[in-house]
């Protein structure tokens, strides 16, 4: 969240990507910082996935990430 705020503060678009386990934590951190970043949440968990599963997860989120960065 701090990294995205820093990027946005420097005029560089940013999007947070986290697993669904962290939706509430991201909302709370966002409120605490007074910053409402673009966020994309992917299925949880991440750490136990195979390379192929991680690629599929990334493929399923990339369009939403690009839309969030571009504001479209």
PDB file of N, CA, C and O in Angstrom, chain B, residues numbered from 101:
ATOM      1  N   UNK B 101       0.814  -1.178   0.000  1.00  0.00           N
ATOM      2  CA  UNK B 101       0.000   0.000   0.000  1.00  0.00           C
ATOM      3  C   UNK B 101       0.873   1.264   0.000  1.00  0.00           C
ATOM      4  O   UNK B 101       0.599   2.219  -0.726  1.00  0.00           O
ATOM      5  N   UNK B 102       1.917   1.253   0.817  1.00  0.00           N
ATOM      6  CA  UNK B 102       2.815   2.414   0.855  1.00  0.00           C
ATOM      7  C   UNK B 102       3.514   2.610  -0.488  1.00  0.00           C
ATOM      8  O   UNK B 102       3.702   3.740  -0.938  1.00  0.00           O
ATOM      9  N   UNK B 103       3.900   1.500  -1.128  1.00  0.00           N
ATOM     10  CA  UNK B 103       4.569   1.597  -2.428  1.00  0.00           C
ATOM     11  C   UNK B 103       3.639   2.206  -3.475  1.00  0.00           C
ATOM     12  O   UNK B 103       4.064   3.043  -4.272  1.00  0.00           O
ATOM     13  N   UNK B 104       2.387   1.793  -3.476  1.00  0.00           N
ATOM     14  CA  UNK B 104       1.431   2.334  -4.448  1.00  0.00           C
ATOM     15  C   UNK B 104       1.209   3.816  -4.184  1.00  0.00           C
ATOM     16  O   UNK B 104       1.173   4.614  -5.121  1.00  0.00           O
ATOM     17  N   UNK B 105       1.060   4.193  -2.914  1.00  0.00           N
ATOM     18  CA  UNK B 105       0.882   5.603  -2.559  1.00  0.00           C
ATOM     19  C   UNK B 105       2.083   6.419  -3.030  1.00  0.00           C
ATOM     20  O   UNK B 105       1.917   7.521  -3.553  1.00  0.00           O
ATOM     21  N   UNK B 106       3.295   5.882  -2.847  1.00  0.00           N
ATOM     22  CA  UNK B 106       4.499   6.578  -3.295  1.00  0.00           C
ATOM     23  C   UNK B 106       4.499   6.738  -4.809  1.00  0.00           C
ATOM     24  O   UNK B 106       4.770   7.825  -5.319  1.00  0.00           O
ATOM     25  N   UNK B 107       4.200   5.669  -5.524  1.00  0.00           N
ATOM     26  CA  UNK B 107       4.155   5.750  -6.984  1.00  0.00           C
ATOM     27  C   UNK B 107       3.141   6.784  -7.443  1.00  0.00           C
ATOM     28  O   UNK B 107       3.454   7.653  -8.258  1.00  0.00           O
ATOM     29  N   UNK B 108       1.935   6.690  -6.922  1.00  0.00           N
ATOM     30  CA  UNK B 108       0.871   7.617  -7.312  1.00  0.00           C
ATOM     31  C   UNK B 108       1.266   9.060  -6.985  1.00  0.00           C
ATOM     32  O   UNK B 108       0.978   9.978  -7.752  1.00  0.00           O
ATOM     33  N   UNK B 109       1.927   9.250  -5.839  1.00  0.00           N
ATOM     34  CA  UNK B 109       2.371  10.576  -5.449  1.00  0.00           C
ATOM     35  C   UNK B 109       3.395  11.160  -6.407  1.00  0.00           C
ATOM     36  O   UNK B 109       3.537  12.379  -6.505  1.00  0.00           O
ATOM     37  N   UNK B 110       4.107  10.292  -7.112  1.00  0.00           N
ATOM     38  CA  UNK B 110       5.090  10.731  -8.107  1.00  0.00           C
ATOM     39  C   UNK B 110       4.519  10.723  -9.515  1.00  0.00           C
ATOM     40  O   UNK B 110       5.250  10.902 -10.489  1.00  0.00           O
ATOM     41  N   UNK B 111       3.205  10.515  -9.624  1.00  0.00           N
ATOM     42  CA  UNK B 111       2.551  10.540 -10.929  1.00  0.00           C
ATOM     43  C   UNK B 111       2.676   9.258 -11.715  1.00  0.00           C
ATOM     44  O   UNK B 111       2.437   9.248 -12.923  1.00  0.00           O
ATOM     45  N   UNK B 112       3.047   8.170 -11.053  1.00  0.00           N
ATOM     46  CA  UNK B 112       3.190   6.872 -11.716  1.00  0.00           C
ATOM     47  C   UNK B 112       2.008   5.998 -11.300  1.00  0.00           C
ATOM     48  O   UNK B 112       1.846   5.703 -10.116  1.00  0.00           O
ATOM     49  N   UNK B 113       1.186   5.584 -12.256  1.00  0.00           N
ATOM     50  CA  UNK B 113       0.027   4.763 -11.888  1.00  0.00           C
ATOM     51  C   UNK B 113       0.454   3.453 -11.222  1.00  0.00           C
ATOM     52  O   UNK B 113       1.438   2.832 -11.626  1.00  0.00           O
ATOM     53  N   UNK B 114      -0.280   3.052 -10.223  1.00  0.00           N
ATOM     54  CA  UNK B 114       0.010   1.803  -9.528  1.00  0.00           C
ATOM     55  C   UNK B 114      -1.265   1.041  -9.222  1.00  0.00           C
ATOM     56  O   UNK B 114      -2.336   1.630  -9.085  1.00  0.00           O
ATOM     57  N   UNK B 115      -1.143  -0.250  -9.118  1.00  0.00           N
ATOM     58  CA  UNK B 115      -2.266  -1.123  -8.765  1.00  0.00           C
ATOM     59  C   UNK B 115      -1.751  -2.140  -7.766  1.00  0.00           C
ATOM     60  O   UNK B 115      -0.731  -2.789  -7.997  1.00  0.00           O
ATOM     61  N   UNK B 116      -2.456  -2.276  -6.662  1.00  0.00           N
ATOM     62  CA  UNK B 116      -2.110  -3.302  -5.693  1.00  0.00           C
ATOM     63  C   UNK B 116      -2.684  -4.631  -6.129  1.00  0.00           C
ATOM     64  O   UNK B 116      -3.821  -4.701  -6.597  1.00  0.00           O
ATOM     65  N   UNK B 117      -1.908  -5.675  -5.979  1.00  0.00           N
ATOM     66  CA  UNK B 117      -2.377  -7.024  -6.289  1.00  0.00           C
ATOM     67  C   UNK B 117      -2.138  -7.868  -5.047  1.00  0.00           C
ATOM     68  O   UNK B 117      -1.019  -7.955  -4.542  1.00  0.00           O
ATOM     69  N   UNK B 118      -3.206  -8.485  -4.567  1.00  0.00           N
ATOM     70  CA  UNK B 118      -3.118  -9.321  -3.367  1.00  0.00           C
ATOM     71  C   UNK B 118      -4.140 -10.436  -3.487  1.00  0.00           C
ATOM     72  O   UNK B 118      -5.017 -10.405  -4.350  1.00  0.00           O
ATOM     73  N   UNK B 119      -4.014 -11.416  -2.614  1.00  0.00           N
ATOM     74  CA  UNK B 119      -5.005 -12.491  -2.627  1.00  0.00           C
ATOM     75  C   UNK B 119      -6.230 -12.061  -1.826  1.00  0.00           C
ATOM     76  O   UNK B 119      -6.177 -11.126  -1.027  1.00  0.00           O
ATOM     77  N   UNK B 120      -7.308 -12.753  -2.056  1.00  0.00           N
ATOM     78  CA  UNK B 120      -8.595 -12.403  -1.442  1.00  0.00           C
ATOM     79  C   UNK B 120      -8.560 -12.443   0.083  1.00  0.00           C
ATOM     80  O   UNK B 120      -9.419 -11.854   0.739  1.00  0.00           O
ATOM     81  N   UNK B 121      -7.590 -13.122   0.637  1.00  0.00           N
ATOM     82  CA  UNK B 121      -7.442 -13.176   2.091  1.00  0.00           C
ATOM     83  C   UNK B 121      -7.171 -11.787   2.671  1.00  0.00           C
ATOM     84  O   UNK B 121      -7.403 -11.554   3.857  1.00  0.00           O
ATOM     85  N   UNK B 122      -6.686 -10.871   1.846  1.00  0.00           N
ATOM     86  CA  UNK B 122      -6.238  -9.572   2.329  1.00  0.00           C
ATOM     87  C   UNK B 122      -7.152  -8.413   1.940  1.00  0.00           C
ATOM     88  O   UNK B 122      -6.731  -7.258   2.008  1.00  0.00           O
ATOM     89  N   UNK B 123      -8.375  -8.686   1.540  1.00  0.00           N
ATOM     90  CA  UNK B 123      -9.314  -7.622   1.173  1.00  0.00           C
ATOM     91  C   UNK B 123      -9.531  -6.673   2.345  1.00  0.00           C
ATOM     92  O   UNK B 123      -9.353  -5.463   2.198  1.00  0.00           O
ATOM     93  N   UNK B 124      -9.908  -7.195   3.489  1.00  0.00           N
ATOM     94  CA  UNK B 124     -10.183  -6.352   4.655  1.00  0.00           C
ATOM     95  C   UNK B 124      -8.930  -5.606   5.097  1.00  0.00           C
ATOM     96  O   UNK B 124      -9.004  -4.420   5.417  1.00  0.00           O
ATOM     97  N   UNK B 125      -7.791  -6.272   5.121  1.00  0.00           N
ATOM     98  CA  UNK B 125      -6.544  -5.618   5.521  1.00  0.00           C
ATOM     99  C   UNK B 125      -6.214  -4.466   4.568  1.00  0.00           C
ATOM    100  O   UNK B 125      -5.770  -3.409   5.015  1.00  0.00           O
ATOM    101  N   UNK B 126      -6.423  -4.654   3.280  1.00  0.00           N
ATOM    102  CA  UNK B 126      -6.163  -3.594   2.305  1.00  0.00           C
ATOM    103  C   UNK B 126      -7.106  -2.419   2.525  1.00  0.00           C
ATOM    104  O   UNK B 126      -6.690  -1.264   2.437  1.00  0.00           O
ATOM    105  N   UNK B 127      -8.366  -2.705   2.810  1.00  0.00           N
ATOM    106  CA  UNK B 127      -9.329  -1.632   3.085  1.00  0.00           C
ATOM    107  C   UNK B 127      -8.931  -0.841   4.321  1.00  0.00           C
ATOM    108  O   UNK B 127      -8.991   0.388   4.319  1.00  0.00           O
ATOM    109  N   UNK B 128      -8.530  -1.529   5.362  1.00  0.00           N
ATOM    110  CA  UNK B 128      -8.139  -0.862   6.599  1.00  0.00           C
ATOM    111  C   UNK B 128      -6.870  -0.035   6.400  1.00  0.00           C
ATOM    112  O   UNK B 128      -6.789   1.095   6.881  1.00  0.00           O
ATOM    113  N   UNK B 129      -5.889  -0.581   5.705  1.00  0.00           N
ATOM    114  CA  UNK B 129      -4.646   0.153   5.442  1.00  0.00           C
ATOM    115  C   UNK B 129      -4.931   1.374   4.581  1.00  0.00           C
ATOM    116  O   UNK B 129      -4.364   2.444   4.803  1.00  0.00           O
ATOM    117  N   UNK B 130      -5.802   1.213   3.608  1.00  0.00           N
ATOM    118  CA  UNK B 130      -6.173   2.322   2.739  1.00  0.00           C
ATOM    119  C   UNK B 130      -6.790   3.462   3.549  1.00  0.00           C
ATOM    120  O   UNK B 130      -6.428   4.625   3.369  1.00  0.00           O
ATOM    121  N   UNK B 131      -7.718   3.124   4.435  1.00  0.00           N
ATOM    122  CA  UNK B 131      -8.336   4.140   5.298  1.00  0.00           C
ATOM    123  C   UNK B 131      -7.298   4.809   6.180  1.00  0.00           C
ATOM    124  O   UNK B 131      -7.306   6.029   6.343  1.00  0.00           O
ATOM    125  N   UNK B 132      -6.415   4.019   6.742  1.00  0.00           N
ATOM    126  CA  UNK B 132      -5.384   4.536   7.632  1.00  0.00           C
ATOM    127  C   UNK B 132      -4.473   5.541   6.920  1.00  0.00           C
ATOM    128  O   UNK B 132      -4.057   6.537   7.512  1.00  0.00           O
ATOM    129  N   UNK B 133      -4.171   5.275   5.657  1.00  0.00           N
ATOM    130  CA  UNK B 133      -3.298   6.158   4.885  1.00  0.00           C
ATOM    131  C   UNK B 133      -4.051   7.306   4.223  1.00  0.00           C
ATOM    132  O   UNK B 133      -3.438   8.243   3.711  1.00  0.00           O
ATOM    133  N   UNK B 134      -5.387   7.233   4.234  1.00  0.00           N
ATOM    134  CA  UNK B 134      -6.169   8.251   3.540  1.00  0.00           C
ATOM    135  C   UNK B 134      -5.970   8.190   2.038  1.00  0.00           C
ATOM    136  O   UNK B 134      -5.947   9.214   1.355  1.00  0.00           O
ATOM    137  N   UNK B 135      -5.829   6.986   1.542  1.00  0.00           N
ATOM    138  CA  UNK B 135      -5.508   6.761   0.132  1.00  0.00           C
ATOM    139  C   UNK B 135      -6.349   5.603  -0.370  1.00  0.00           C
ATOM    140  O   UNK B 135      -6.453   4.576   0.301  1.00  0.00           O
ATOM    141  N   UNK B 136      -6.948   5.752  -1.535  1.00  0.00           N
ATOM    142  CA  UNK B 136      -7.824   4.715  -2.087  1.00  0.00           C
ATOM    143  C   UNK B 136      -7.228   4.189  -3.389  1.00  0.00           C
ATOM    144  O   UNK B 136      -7.614   4.631  -4.471  1.00  0.00           O
ATOM    145  N   UNK B 137      -6.295   3.252  -3.290  1.00  0.00           N
ATOM    146  CA  UNK B 137      -5.628   2.763  -4.497  1.00  0.00           C
ATOM    147  C   UNK B 137      -6.491   1.789  -5.289  1.00  0.00           C
ATOM    148  O   UNK B 137      -7.442   1.204  -4.770  1.00  0.00           O
ATOM    149  N   UNK B 138      -6.137   1.636  -6.540  1.00  0.00           N
ATOM    150  CA  UNK B 138      -6.737   0.567  -7.337  1.00  0.00           C
ATOM    151  C   UNK B 138      -6.184  -0.746  -6.792  1.00  0.00           C
ATOM    152  O   UNK B 138      -4.985  -0.865  -6.539  1.00  0.00           O
ATOM    153  N   UNK B 139      -7.055  -1.719  -6.616  1.00  0.00           N
ATOM    154  CA  UNK B 139      -6.644  -3.025  -6.100  1.00  0.00           C
ATOM    155  C   UNK B 139      -7.251  -4.122  -6.961  1.00  0.00           C
ATOM    156  O   UNK B 139      -8.383  -4.010  -7.432  1.00  0.00           O
ATOM    157  N   UNK B 140      -6.489  -5.169  -7.155  1.00  0.00           N
ATOM    158  CA  UNK B 140      -6.966  -6.375  -7.830  1.00  0.00           C
ATOM    159  C   UNK B 140      -6.675  -7.532  -6.883  1.00  0.00           C
ATOM    160  O   UNK B 140      -5.551  -7.699  -6.410  1.00  0.00           O
ATOM    161  N   UNK B 141      -7.701  -8.324  -6.617  1.00  0.00           N
ATOM    162  CA  UNK B 141      -7.546  -9.464  -5.708  1.00  0.00           C
ATOM    163  C   UNK B 141      -7.676 -10.759  -6.494  1.00  0.00           C
ATOM    164  O   UNK B 141      -8.580 -10.925  -7.313  1.00  0.00           O
ATOM    165  N   UNK B 142      -6.759 -11.662  -6.228  1.00  0.00           N
ATOM    166  CA  UNK B 142      -6.755 -12.974  -6.879  1.00  0.00           C
ATOM    167  C   UNK B 142      -7.052 -14.042  -5.831  1.00  0.00           C
ATOM    168  O   UNK B 142      -6.994 -13.784  -4.629  1.00  0.00           O
ATOM    169  N   UNK B 143      -7.366 -15.220  -6.297  1.00  0.00           N
ATOM    170  CA  UNK B 143      -7.737 -16.312  -5.394  1.00  0.00           C
ATOM    171  C   UNK B 143      -6.605 -16.648  -4.414  1.00  0.00           C
ATOM    172  O   UNK B 143      -5.424 -16.615  -4.759  1.00  0.00           O
ATOM    173  N   UNK B 144      -6.999 -16.962  -3.217  1.00  0.00           N
ATOM    174  CA  UNK B 144      -6.071 -17.350  -2.152  1.00  0.00           C
ATOM    175  C   UNK B 144      -6.113 -18.867  -2.020  1.00  0.00           C
ATOM    176  O   UNK B 144      -7.174 -19.443  -2.260  1.00  0.00           O
ATOM    177  N   UNK B 145      -5.073 -19.529  -1.669  1.00  0.00           N
ATOM    178  CA  UNK B 145      -3.722 -19.083  -1.342  1.00  0.00           C
ATOM    179  C   UNK B 145      -2.844 -18.984  -2.577  1.00  0.00           C
ATOM    180  O   UNK B 145      -3.215 -19.422  -3.666  1.00  0.00           O
ATOM    181  N   UNK B 146      -1.676 -18.402  -2.383  1.00  0.00           N
ATOM    182  CA  UNK B 146      -0.707 -18.234  -3.464  1.00  0.00           C
ATOM    183  C   UNK B 146       0.462 -19.207  -3.308  1.00  0.00           C
ATOM    184  O   UNK B 146       0.864 -19.866  -4.266  1.00  0.00           O
ATOM    185  N   UNK B 147       0.997 -19.288  -2.100  1.00  0.00           N
ATOM    186  CA  UNK B 147       2.296 -19.952  -1.883  1.00  0.00           C
ATOM    187  C   UNK B 147       2.358 -21.431  -2.251  1.00  0.00           C
ATOM    188  O   UNK B 147       3.440 -21.932  -2.555  1.00  0.00           O
ATOM    189  N   UNK B 148       1.245 -22.138  -2.233  1.00  0.00           N
ATOM    190  CA  UNK B 148       1.284 -23.572  -2.511  1.00  0.00           C
ATOM    191  C   UNK B 148       0.978 -23.921  -3.959  1.00  0.00           C
ATOM    192  O   UNK B 148       0.801 -25.094  -4.286  1.00  0.00           O
ATOM    193  N   UNK B 149       0.914 -22.941  -4.815  1.00  0.00           N
ATOM    194  CA  UNK B 149       0.532 -23.189  -6.210  1.00  0.00           C
ATOM    195  C   UNK B 149       1.746 -23.574  -7.056  1.00  0.00           C
ATOM    196  O   UNK B 149       2.874 -23.154  -6.794  1.00  0.00           O
ATOM    197  N   UNK B 150       1.482 -24.367  -8.056  1.00  0.00           N
ATOM    198  CA  UNK B 150       2.533 -24.736  -9.013  1.00  0.00           C
ATOM    199  C   UNK B 150       2.794 -23.547  -9.946  1.00  0.00           C
ATOM    200  O   UNK B 150       2.021 -22.590  -9.972  1.00  0.00           O
ATOM    201  N   UNK B 151       3.866 -23.617 -10.694  1.00  0.00           N
ATOM    202  CA  UNK B 151       4.166 -22.556 -11.660  1.00  0.00           C
ATOM    203  C   UNK B 151       3.016 -22.389 -12.656  1.00  0.00           C
ATOM    204  O   UNK B 151       2.631 -21.267 -12.985  1.00  0.00           O
ATOM    205  N   UNK B 152       2.480 -23.496 -13.126  1.00  0.00           N
ATOM    206  CA  UNK B 152       1.381 -23.434 -14.091  1.00  0.00           C
ATOM    207  C   UNK B 152       0.146 -22.777 -13.466  1.00  0.00           C
ATOM    208  O   UNK B 152      -0.534 -21.986 -14.119  1.00  0.00           O
ATOM    209  N   UNK B 153      -0.137 -23.100 -12.223  1.00  0.00           N
ATOM    210  CA  UNK B 153      -1.290 -22.494 -11.537  1.00  0.00           C
ATOM    211  C   UNK B 153      -1.077 -20.992 -11.341  1.00  0.00           C
ATOM    212  O   UNK B 153      -2.011 -20.206 -11.498  1.00  0.00           O
ATOM    213  N   UNK B 154       0.135 -20.597 -11.002  1.00  0.00           N
ATOM    214  CA  UNK B 154       0.433 -19.169 -10.838  1.00  0.00           C
ATOM    215  C   UNK B 154       0.304 -18.421 -12.156  1.00  0.00           C
ATOM    216  O   UNK B 154      -0.202 -17.299 -12.185  1.00  0.00           O
ATOM    217  N   UNK B 155       0.757 -19.034 -13.246  1.00  0.00           N
ATOM    218  CA  UNK B 155       0.601 -18.400 -14.560  1.00  0.00           C
ATOM    219  C   UNK B 155      -0.873 -18.238 -14.904  1.00  0.00           C
ATOM    220  O   UNK B 155      -1.278 -17.195 -15.417  1.00  0.00           O
ATOM    221  N   UNK B 156      -1.669 -19.247 -14.629  1.00  0.00           N
ATOM    222  CA  UNK B 156      -3.109 -19.162 -14.905  1.00  0.00           C
ATOM    223  C   UNK B 156      -3.761 -18.074 -14.051  1.00  0.00           C
ATOM    224  O   UNK B 156      -4.624 -17.338 -14.531  1.00  0.00           O
ATOM    225  N   UNK B 157      -3.354 -17.975 -12.803  1.00  0.00           N
ATOM    226  CA  UNK B 157      -3.881 -16.939 -11.910  1.00  0.00           C
ATOM    227  C   UNK B 157      -3.513 -15.554 -12.439  1.00  0.00           C
ATOM    228  O   UNK B 157      -4.354 -14.656 -12.476  1.00  0.00           O
ATOM    229  N   UNK B 158      -2.266 -15.387 -12.845  1.00  0.00           N
ATOM    230  CA  UNK B 158      -1.819 -14.103 -13.405  1.00  0.00           C
ATOM    231  C   UNK B 158      -2.564 -13.795 -14.701  1.00  0.00           C
ATOM    232  O   UNK B 158      -2.995 -12.662 -14.917  1.00  0.00           O
ATOM    233  N   UNK B 159      -2.716 -14.791 -15.556  1.00  0.00           N
ATOM    234  CA  UNK B 159      -3.444 -14.592 -16.807  1.00  0.00           C
ATOM    235  C   UNK B 159      -4.874 -14.143 -16.557  1.00  0.00           C
ATOM    236  O   UNK B 159      -5.415 -13.330 -17.307  1.00  0.00           O
ATOM    237  N   UNK B 160      -5.489 -14.673 -15.501  1.00  0.00           N
ATOM    238  CA  UNK B 160      -6.879 -14.313 -15.212  1.00  0.00           C
ATOM    239  C   UNK B 160      -7.008 -12.899 -14.650  1.00  0.00           C
ATOM    240  O   UNK B 160      -8.095 -12.323 -14.680  1.00  0.00           O
ATOM    241  N   UNK B 161      -5.914 -12.333 -14.137  1.00  0.00           N
ATOM    242  CA  UNK B 161      -5.969 -11.011 -13.511  1.00  0.00           C
ATOM    243  C   UNK B 161      -5.374  -9.904 -14.373  1.00  0.00           C
ATOM    244  O   UNK B 161      -5.629  -8.729 -14.112  1.00  0.00           O
ATOM    245  N   UNK B 162      -4.596 -10.244 -15.383  1.00  0.00           N
ATOM    246  CA  UNK B 162      -3.831  -9.229 -16.115  1.00  0.00           C
ATOM    247  C   UNK B 162      -4.716  -8.174 -16.775  1.00  0.00           C
ATOM    248  O   UNK B 162      -4.362  -6.995 -16.762  1.00  0.00           O
ATOM    249  N   UNK B 163      -5.842  -8.554 -17.343  1.00  0.00           N
ATOM    250  CA  UNK B 163      -6.711  -7.568 -17.997  1.00  0.00           C
ATOM    251  C   UNK B 163      -7.252  -6.559 -16.978  1.00  0.00           C
ATOM    252  O   UNK B 163      -7.306  -5.360 -17.253  1.00  0.00           O
ATOM    253  N   UNK B 164      -7.645  -7.043 -15.820  1.00  0.00           N
ATOM    254  CA  UNK B 164      -8.155  -6.151 -14.780  1.00  0.00           C
ATOM    255  C   UNK B 164      -7.044  -5.224 -14.275  1.00  0.00           C
ATOM    256  O   UNK B 164      -7.294  -4.050 -14.000  1.00  0.00           O
ATOM    257  N   UNK B 165      -5.843  -5.736 -14.157  1.00  0.00           N
ATOM    258  CA  UNK B 165      -4.711  -4.911 -13.729  1.00  0.00           C
ATOM    259  C   UNK B 165      -4.449  -3.811 -14.754  1.00  0.00           C
ATOM    260  O   UNK B 165      -4.273  -2.650 -14.386  1.00  0.00           O
ATOM    261  N   UNK B 166      -4.421  -4.166 -16.021  1.00  0.00           N
ATOM    262  CA  UNK B 166      -4.184  -3.173 -17.078  1.00  0.00           C
ATOM    263  C   UNK B 166      -5.291  -2.125 -17.094  1.00  0.00           C
ATOM    264  O   UNK B 166      -5.012  -0.933 -17.223  1.00  0.00           O
ATOM    265  N   UNK B 167      -6.545  -2.557 -16.964  1.00  0.00           N
ATOM    266  CA  UNK B 167      -7.657  -1.591 -16.916  1.00  0.00           C
ATOM    267  C   UNK B 167      -7.504  -0.642 -15.734  1.00  0.00           C
ATOM    268  O   UNK B 167      -7.758   0.556 -15.856  1.00  0.00           O
ATOM    269  N   UNK B 168      -7.090  -1.176 -14.596  1.00  0.00           N
ATOM    270  CA  UNK B 168      -6.933  -0.355 -13.401  1.00  0.00           C
ATOM    271  C   UNK B 168      -5.803   0.665 -13.564  1.00  0.00           C
ATOM    272  O   UNK B 168      -5.933   1.812 -13.135  1.00  0.00           O
ATOM    273  N   UNK B 169      -4.709   0.251 -14.175  1.00  0.00           N
ATOM    274  CA  UNK B 169      -3.587   1.171 -14.397  1.00  0.00           C
ATOM    275  C   UNK B 169      -3.956   2.247 -15.400  1.00  0.00           C
ATOM    276  O   UNK B 169      -3.616   3.417 -15.221  1.00  0.00           O
ATOM    277  N   UNK B 170      -4.651   1.852 -16.449  1.00  0.00           N
ATOM    278  CA  UNK B 170      -4.953   2.804 -17.532  1.00  0.00           C
ATOM    279  C   UNK B 170      -6.198   3.643 -17.246  1.00  0.00           C
ATOM    280  O   UNK B 170      -6.470   4.609 -17.959  1.00  0.00           O
ATOM    281  N   UNK B 171      -6.948   3.284 -16.215  1.00  0.00           N
ATOM    282  CA  UNK B 171      -8.154   4.038 -15.884  1.00  0.00           C
ATOM    283  C   UNK B 171      -9.309   3.785 -16.834  1.00  0.00           C
ATOM    284  O   UNK B 171     -10.236   4.590 -16.917  1.00  0.00           O
ATOM    285  N   UNK B 172      -9.258   2.672 -17.549  1.00  0.00           N
ATOM    286  CA  UNK B 172     -10.326   2.356 -18.514  1.00  0.00           C
ATOM    287  C   UNK B 172     -11.247   1.306 -17.980  1.00  0.00           C
ATOM    288  O   UNK B 172     -12.200   0.919 -18.657  1.00  0.00           O
TER     289      UNK B 172
END
